[in-house]
Amino acid sequence: MTATADVTAALQAKFPAATPRPSGDHPALNLPIVEVVAALKYLRDEFAYDFLVDVTAIDNGVEATPRFTTVWHVYSTAGHGYVRIAADCASDENPVAPTVSHIWPTANWHERETYDLLGVKFEKHPDLRRILMWDGYPYHPLRKDFPLAGIQTPLPDLEVSELTGATVKPAPMAGGPFVASPGEMNMTDAEPRAKDESWNERREKPASE
Amino acid sequence: MVSANNELAYNTKIEGDIVVTRADAVINWLRSSSVWPMPMGLACCAIELMGVAASRFDIARFGAEVFRFSPRQADCMIVAGTVTYKMAPHVRRIYDQMAEPKWVIAMGACASSGGMYRSYATLQGVDQIVPVDVYISGCPPRPEALLDALIKLQSKIKKEPSANTLLQSA
């Protein structure tokens, strides 16, 4: 079986625009977004990277350019190795990436999730609807400019919203997000709690210096 | 030979034994002793809910073992788990489909207040969309806590002016 070093070398030979991507674990390459589908197909057909593990995207920040980077992880069930391919989306306002759902059917839902949470549109996707949030939700919650607590919108069902007067409200963060502390400590100390407990619903958040 | 019954009052020798009581007491006794739950199992609390129904805790001891997966046949919706905003309208719709009289138990931290899910996706307490009768703390609550909530609900049902409500709605 081909060693992973050979894979990156072969990819770079076939796609001269590919550049190595800093990575703490698996071999990773940056590619121009137009070459991604060809590169993934090449990995699958020539090097038996037959399993698409994940399709996701990175929001590099509201001010950053390029703002969105789409990431693909492939795994070889024969060679037991991962390869990561990343590509910057051309547009910062309306990021677009090519679909690979015709190569790996599993990409269908991964791409829907990435579209739902980060707003990356996948071209030629057979059914690009939201998958976690409801149809008609106006935001993409994993973008950097979206607050964790949420933004006020009507409930998915307007009839119920009107009947109950309930809306999607920003959650009271009260020093959150609520995180569990890892490690070998007393279970009670490791329970999920707000990081900053100096304020809550009743006590104002202290002004930052 | 049959003779006419000319007595004006009840004759226990003819009518059998009579127990005199209030309509409320009878109706509420019936209702509180056969609370049919509608399991709204949305997250891990539903596992404890199943534990309550099983033999060790045996919710049948309190007459509430008849879990109905049709809202038309249920009396008490037990909201067991995290209610997301996407799910919230469906919870309300199922509540609307239940026949009167109906009650709601919010089981666990998530159903009561959103719990640890302080995020854009989670309804911060199911009481925003349905009227809750009993809240249970815990993440998840022990099965005993749910039984305690059921007993509390039963004592609440026993105080309701059921006869009046029935007469007014008729």
Interface residues (C-beta under 8 A of the other chain):
Chain A: L132 M133 W134 P141 F146 P147 L148 A149 G150 I151 L155 P156 D157 E159 V160 S161 L163 T164 A166 V168 K169 P170 A171 P172 M173 A174 G176 P177 F178 P192
Chain B: Y85 K86 A88 P89 R92 R93 G114 M116 Y117 R118 S119 Y120 A121 T122 L123 Q124 Q128 I129 V130
